[in-house]
């Protein structure tokens, strides 16, 4: 039984194949497109205060969600092209981060 992520990857492959876009989907091009989409996501927050960025109106949240989806989809395609399991890579990175940034000791209660 395929996971949601595997099903999404397959749908992305089929989408690109149907449009003959695979020829453009080199790792370099996908990484470039991912960077552009991440910049488009950032643009929605460019001049907001911290408080404004935490309480986006519903229409803005929908636009941000669409940009996040673009970033996610390009990242999935890049991982697929390179044969990288993103879930496994993320888990491994969290282990490395835990080693690199251990929880600081807490002071004993007074």
N, C-alpha and C positions, 0 to 999 in steps of 0.2 A: 504494500500500500504506500503510495507516494505521499510525502509530506506536502504541506501547503507551499513551502519554498521550492520543492522539486517541481510541483505543478506549475508554479509561477515561472520558473526557469524554462520549462518546456513551452509554455505559452509565449514567452519572449522569443525563444528560438523560432517557433512557428510564425510569429508576427514578422520577424526580420526576414525569414525565408520567403514568405509570401510576397514581400515587397522587394526582394533581391537586394536587401541592405547588408547582408553578411559581408559583402566585399568591402564595406566601409568600417566594419566592426573589429578592427585590429585592437589589441590592448592599448596601444598609444592613442588611437582615436577615442576609444571608450573612456580612457583616463582624462583626456582633454574635455570630452563632453561632460563628464562627471564634475570636473572643476568649474565649468561654465554654469551648470545647474546649481552647484553649491553657492556660487556667487549670486545667482538669481534668488536663491533662498535668503541669503544674507541681506539682499537689497530690501526685503520687506521689513527688516529691523533697523536699517541704517540710521535713521534719525530719531528713533524712539528712546525714551527713558527706560530704565530698568523696569519700573512699574508698568509702563505702557506695553513693554514686550511680554509681560506676564499676563496681561488681560486684553488680548486681541479681540476685537469685535468678530462676530460670527463670520461675516463675509471675508474678513482678512484671514481668519483661521482656515477657511476653505482654500484660499489662495496659497497660504503657507503649506497646507496639506498637499496640494497639487505639486508644489515645488519639491517637497520632501519625497513624494512618490517618484518624481523624476530622478532625484539623487539616488534613491533606493534601487530603482530599475537599472540605471547605468552601473551601479556598483555590483548588482547581481550579474549583469551581463559580463562585466570585466572579470569577476570571479569565475564565471562559467568558462570563459575563453582561456583562462589560466589554470583551470582545474583546481581551484582553491575552494575548499569547503568553508564558507563564511562562518557558519555556526561554530565549527571546530576552531577556526582561527580566532574568533572572538573569545571563546572559552580559554584558549591558550594565552591570549593577550591579557585576560583578566587575572590569570595565575601570575604572569610576569609582573603585572601592575601591583598585585598584592605583595610580591616580594620586593619590588622597587619602592613601594610606598606603604610600609607596614603601619598598622594602627598604632598611634603613639600611646605610651602608657598613661593611664589616668592617675591623677593625684589621689591618694587615699582620702576618704571623707574626714573632715575635721572633727 
